[in-house]
């Protein structure tokens, strides 16, 4: 026979669990809001950046330059838009699709970031080779994400880092073409993205995802500055 004491204890335990669950959900909601806000700022920045890049590229008098920087700006907008929507609609039926788009956006931005450097800065066979590699691997990554989102997370993280640093084989000509300041801005952007991964995988850290978003935003700003000052206004490529 169940005693009154046992019933009281059960009710208290259930109440405690309910409170803990509510608190956990509250913390989760706050973190999602923080993540949505950080990359919402990224959407605004990306739109402004795209306009500035196009205006800057017109100084070169080259449709080639305008196209290259537009690709970068467009992929940046897509990444931040997908991410903002995913975190804003976390508990809806659309979230699964948005999660796929969010991860696909990472591959798009990496390839999009390389595009101006490959087509304007490096030019020629080396530039086209780099462009082919990043977009080829990026498209394969997107296709893979269609079937594996939420699985093999470490493979995804590794692929982002490898694709992001695949320009190392062209580091010397990149440095020579950009100059010290332009190269350091590009390098700083890559380091910001890479260091941010530490917080992305640090699941127990409160607001780890929002912190990672700030590193991503910092990386985008640095790469934007490199392109704006040292790539977009460069003379049109001859080959």
Wavefront OBJ file of the C-alpha trace (Angstrom):
o trace
v 0.000 0.000 0.000
v 1.349 3.400 -0.975
v 1.788 5.704 1.982
v 0.957 9.397 2.117
v 4.652 10.134 2.611
v 5.581 8.302 -0.601
v 2.870 10.122 -2.550
v 4.099 13.479 -1.235
v 7.704 12.604 -2.170
v 6.647 11.593 -5.695
v 4.746 14.852 -6.201
v 7.742 16.871 -4.993
v 10.110 14.960 -7.296
v 7.817 15.494 -10.272
v 7.467 19.185 -9.438
v 11.230 19.495 -9.163
v 11.723 17.818 -12.540
v 9.099 20.061 -14.092
v 10.761 23.192 -12.725
v 14.179 22.003 -13.921
v 12.777 21.267 -17.359
v 11.150 24.692 -17.533
v 14.380 26.383 -16.478
v 16.308 24.381 -19.065
v 13.817 25.363 -21.745
v 14.055 28.972 -20.620
v 17.843 28.929 -20.892
v 17.598 27.226 -24.275
v 15.165 29.872 -25.515
v 17.443 32.677 -24.331
v 20.393 31.102 -26.144
v 18.388 30.730 -29.349
v 17.343 34.380 -29.128
v 20.981 35.401 -28.620
v 22.034 33.295 -31.605
v 19.279 34.786 -33.764
v 20.208 38.342 -32.770
v 23.943 37.904 -33.431
v 23.409 36.593 -36.928
v 20.507 38.967 -37.490
v 23.129 41.674 -37.156
v 25.104 39.679 -39.702
v 22.249 39.971 -42.206
v 22.222 43.757 -41.841
v 26.004 43.953 -42.114
v 26.029 41.703 -45.189
v 23.491 43.808 -47.068
v 25.422 47.004 -46.339
v 28.701 45.256 -47.204
v 27.364 44.052 -50.563
v 26.343 47.574 -51.569
v 29.712 48.973 -50.487
v 31.613 46.259 -52.359
v 29.705 46.843 -55.588
v 30.330 50.591 -55.388
v 34.001 49.967 -54.657
v 34.316 47.458 -57.503
v 32.914 49.961 -60.000
v 36.127 51.958 -59.529
v 37.940 49.213 -61.421
v 35.611 49.685 -64.379
v 35.297 45.913 -64.602
v 32.103 43.855 -64.635
v 34.402 40.969 -63.678
v 35.247 42.594 -60.356
v 31.635 43.542 -59.687
v 30.500 39.968 -60.321
v 33.174 38.463 -58.077
v 32.432 40.699 -55.080
v 28.688 40.273 -55.625
v 29.067 36.515 -55.279
v 30.880 37.000 -51.978
v 28.261 39.446 -50.699
v 25.352 37.245 -51.777
v 26.735 34.122 -50.087
v 27.365 36.137 -46.934
v 23.744 37.312 -46.893
v 22.498 33.756 -47.419
v 24.597 32.348 -44.571
v 23.402 34.904 -42.032
v 19.804 34.792 -43.263
v 19.601 30.983 -43.066
v 21.186 31.002 -39.615
v 18.903 33.740 -38.280
v 15.786 31.980 -39.551
v 16.903 28.634 -38.152
v 17.428 30.017 -34.657
v 14.256 32.112 -34.827
v 12.112 29.122 -35.850
v 13.896 26.479 -33.786
v 10.761 24.736 -32.520
v 8.790 24.706 -35.765
v 8.327 22.151 -38.528
v 10.448 24.297 -40.842
v 13.508 23.945 -38.623
v 14.820 20.750 -40.213
v 14.891 22.355 -43.656
v 16.401 25.530 -42.225
v 19.087 23.490 -40.480
v 20.111 21.974 -43.812
v 20.166 25.429 -45.407
v 22.160 26.786 -42.461
v 24.868 24.155 -42.884
v 24.817 24.537 -46.665
v 25.305 28.259 -46.149
v 28.672 27.606 -44.509
v 29.972 25.886 -47.643
v 28.521 28.672 -49.785
v 30.220 31.403 -47.765
v 33.604 29.662 -47.799
v 33.448 29.285 -51.582
v 32.000 32.771 -51.976
v 34.773 34.280 -49.851
v 37.427 32.717 -52.070
v 35.811 33.897 -55.303
v 37.128 37.510 -55.381
v 40.620 36.395 -54.343
v 40.669 33.641 -56.961
v 39.279 35.668 -59.869
v 40.772 39.095 -59.159
v 43.809 38.677 -56.898
v 45.342 35.417 -58.168
v 43.850 35.347 -61.671
v 44.969 32.967 -64.400
v 45.353 29.167 -64.012
v 46.108 29.315 -60.283
v 43.017 31.393 -59.563
v 40.772 29.157 -61.643
v 42.223 26.059 -59.975
v 41.501 27.432 -56.512
v 38.021 28.493 -57.592
v 37.278 25.045 -59.011
v 38.453 23.300 -55.850
v 36.471 25.393 -53.365
v 33.252 25.418 -55.362
v 33.551 21.751 -56.320
v 34.126 20.638 -52.739
v 31.536 23.128 -51.492
v 28.830 21.732 -53.791
v 29.709 18.170 -52.750
v 29.487 19.274 -49.120
v 26.028 20.733 -49.686
v 24.825 17.524 -51.356
v 26.242 15.491 -48.456
v 24.443 17.763 -45.979
v 21.119 16.979 -47.631
v 21.452 13.431 -46.332
v 23.557 13.783 -43.192
v 22.547 16.951 -41.338
v 22.775 16.244 -37.622
v 25.052 13.242 -38.168
v 28.848 12.936 -38.209
v 29.268 16.442 -36.800
v 33.039 16.078 -36.488
v 33.296 15.346 -40.217
v 31.367 18.531 -40.977
v 33.573 20.627 -38.710
v 36.724 19.125 -40.216
v 35.479 19.719 -43.766
v 34.746 23.383 -43.017
v 38.253 23.904 -41.652
v 39.991 22.013 -44.463
v 38.038 23.843 -47.162
v 38.607 27.153 -45.409
v 42.377 26.699 -45.357
v 42.846 25.035 -48.746
v 44.342 28.294 -50.043
v 47.600 27.495 -48.252
v 49.048 26.113 -51.486
v 48.648 29.612 -52.952
v 49.742 31.540 -49.867
v 52.859 33.084 -51.447
v 51.214 34.567 -54.574
v 48.257 35.641 -52.424
v 50.583 37.531 -50.088
v 52.494 39.124 -52.959
v 49.295 40.293 -54.670
v 47.481 41.564 -51.573
v 50.399 43.105 -49.724
v 50.949 42.825 -45.985
v 47.825 44.632 -44.753
v 45.422 42.936 -47.145
v 46.934 39.546 -46.395
v 46.770 40.061 -42.611
v 43.087 40.973 -42.850
v 42.433 37.796 -44.827
v 44.489 35.735 -42.389
v 42.708 37.319 -39.423
v 39.356 36.409 -40.932
v 40.400 32.799 -41.360
v 41.702 32.626 -37.793
v 38.485 34.141 -36.409
v 36.399 31.505 -38.184
v 38.714 28.710 -37.023
v 38.973 29.817 -33.386
v 35.210 30.151 -33.271
v 34.889 26.403 -33.864
v 36.270 25.879 -30.340
v 33.153 27.523 -28.914
v 30.901 25.772 -31.422
v 31.907 22.350 -30.068
v 32.040 23.534 -26.432
v 28.449 22.465 -25.802
v 28.514 22.888 -22.011
v 29.494 26.548 -22.194
v 26.447 28.813 -21.789
v 25.706 30.755 -24.973
v 28.477 28.879 -26.777
v 26.631 29.116 -30.088
v 26.108 32.864 -29.812
v 29.803 33.286 -28.978
v 30.692 31.240 -32.044
v 28.418 33.507 -34.088
v 30.384 36.538 -32.920
v 33.622 34.933 -34.126
v 31.981 34.190 -37.484
v 30.798 37.788 -37.716
v 34.304 39.040 -36.878
v 35.751 36.777 -39.578
v 33.305 38.125 -42.144
v 34.147 41.726 -41.254
v 37.894 41.124 -41.610
v 37.557 39.358 -44.954
v 35.177 42.074 -46.154
v 37.794 44.712 -45.301
v 40.468 42.775 -47.182
v 38.253 42.534 -50.261
v 36.956 46.110 -50.004
v 40.361 47.781 -49.813
v 42.696 45.378 -51.624
v 40.638 43.302 -54.078
v 37.473 45.061 -55.290
v 39.156 48.190 -56.742
v 42.041 46.260 -58.332
v 42.555 46.511 -62.119
v 40.518 44.066 -64.178
v 42.232 40.693 -64.787
v 43.679 40.089 -68.214
v 43.300 36.325 -68.118
l 1 2 3 4 5 6 7 8 9 10 11 12 13 14 15 16 17 18 19 20 21 22 23 24 25 26 27 28 29 30 31 32 33 34 35 36 37 38 39 40 41 42 43 44 45 46 47 48 49 50 51 52 53 54 55 56 57 58 59 60 61 62 63 64 65 66 67 68 69 70 71 72 73 74 75 76 77 78 79 80 81 82 83 84 85 86 87 88 89 90 91 92 93 94 95 96 97 98 99 100 101 102 103 104 105 106 107 108 109 110 111 112 113 114 115 116 117 118 119 120 121 122 123 124 125 126 127 128 129 130 131 132 133 134 135 136 137 138 139 140 141 142 143 144 145 146 147 148 149 150 151 152 153 154 155 156 157 158 159 160 161 162 163 164 165 166 167 168 169 170 171 172 173 174 175 176 177 178 179 180 181 182 183 184 185 186 187 188 189 190 191 192 193 194 195 196 197 198 199 200 201 202 203 204 205 206 207 208 209 210 211 212 213 214 215 216 217 218 219 220 221 222 223 224 225 226 227 228 229 230 231 232 233 234 235 236 237 238 239
